[in-house]
């Protein structure tokens, strides 16, 4: 199961652009590993999310280049690949995410799950989640699945963000060989 925002789609870049803010992880290294973007750019949660509450925001996110590389890596082997993405409370978010997947990864448009509780898939034998959110990774593992944290400046894997494909390949090999990866 592949997360979309932060793994395949550049939600953070779009959110920073819509709020006309600089990247808080680039401007202050003390922010590395901190997830709450709204707080880091000085906005309350309601103001932050209100600017994203339209279909076009989600449908027009830029694809992340390393996300394309990740999908290509996974497609080299006969893995069952599904997308699992969490929407905001806005109904426009889900429709925009679906359009984004259809536009950038059409072969996965019917292999996508849009819902907040990704951990429900953790009980499936040999299930694996690739996500940029530490909490989602932990919940998936607690439900019985394997999970790999996709390194980003806002998570605990930030130190691997410059070599995330190599980091992932190593972690994935360990998972395939039956070793827990934490």
N, C-alpha and C positions, 0 to 999 in steps of 0.2 A: 504494500500500500504506500503510495507516494503522496505526501502532502503537496499542495499546490503553492500557496502563498509562502514566500521565503525559500522555497526549494525550486519551483519551476517558474513562478511569476513574481515580479518585483513589486510587491505590495508596499514595501518600505519606501522605495524611490518615489512611487506615486503619491504616497501619503505625505512625504516631505515636500514634494512639488505642490500639492494642493494647499498645503499650509505655508508655503513659501519659507521653509526652514532649512538650515544646514543639517548635514548628517551629524547627529550627536555623538556617534562613535568615532568619527574622523576628527571632530573638533575637540574631543576630550577623551583621552584614553581611559580615564577613570569610569567611563560609562560602559566599557567593554564588559559583556556578560550580563548587562541589565536589559530586561525585556520590555518594560513598559514605555513604549515610544511616546505616548501622550505626555507622561510625566517628564520625560527627558527633554521635550520641546516646550514645556511649560503650559500645556493645555489640560483642561479638565476632560474627563472621558467623554462627556456628552458633546462638547465642542469638537473634539477630535473625530469622533465617529460620524457626526452630522455631515461633515464634508465628504464622507465616503458613501452616503446613503442614496446613491443613484446607480442605475444599471451600467451606464457608460464608464463610471470609475472602474468597476470590476472587469468589464468586458475589454477594456483597453489597457490593462496592465501590460508592461513590457515583459517579454519572456527573459528569464535569466540564462545566460550562456552556459553556465555550469549545469543548469537543469537539463538543457538539451544533451549535454555530454552524459549526464547521469542516465537519462532515458536510453540513449544509445548504448551505453555500457550494459544496462539491464536487458536490452533487446537482443544482445548477442547470444544469449543463452535462452533456453525455453522456460522462462519464468512467467508466471501468471501475474501480470501487472495491472493494478487498479489504482485509480486516484481516489484519495479521501481528503476532503477539504471542509473546513468549518466555516459556516457563514456567520455574518453578523446577524443582528435581530431584524435588519431591514430585508423585506422580501426582494428588493431590487438586487441585493447582493447575490442571492442564489441564482437568479436568472443571468446576471452578469458573469458569474463564475462559469455557468454552463456554456454561455456563448464563448468565453475565453478558451475553454477546453476544446470546444468545437472548432475554433479558429486555429489554434496552435497545435493541438494534438487530436485531430478528428478521429483517429482510430480508437481513442479512449473515451469518446463522448458517451458511449453506452457502457463503459466500464468505470464509471465515476460515481462516487457517493458523496453527497453534500449533506453534512450533518455534524453536529458538535461532538458527538461521543465516538471518536475513532477507536477507543479502547474496546468497543463491542466486537471488533474483529480480532482482538488479541487471543481469544480462546480457540481460534481456528488453528489446527495443527500446522506447524511450520510457517506461521504468519510472521511477516516482517513489516514494520512501519519505518519509513524514512521521513523524518520531520525535523523542523528547525526549532521546535518548542520543547524545552526541557520537561515541562509538565506533561505534555502529550506523550512523550517518550516514556516517562516513568509510569503513567497510567496504563499504557499499552503493555509494558513489561509486567506490571502488577496483575493484569488480566491474563497473563500466560504467554504473551507473544514476545518475539524478539524485536528490538528496535535499535535503529542507528540514528544518532543525533547528527543532522546535517549542519556542519559548522557555519555559523554566521556571527557577526559582531555582537549580537544581542543574546547569545546563549553561552553555556558553559564550555562549548567547544571552540570558542572564538580564536584560540591560539592556532587552530588548524585551518582557518578560513582561507588562507592563501594557497593551500594545497589540498582543498577539500576533495577533489576527485581521488587523489592518492590515498588520503585518509579513508575515504569511503571504500575504495577497493580493498584496503587492508582489513577494515572492519567487516566487510561483506564476506571476504574469504574466511575469516574466523567464524562467522555465523554459519556459513556453508559447511565448515568442518566440525560443527557441533559445539563450538566453544561459545560461552556467553561473552558478549561484548559490552562492557560498561565503561 
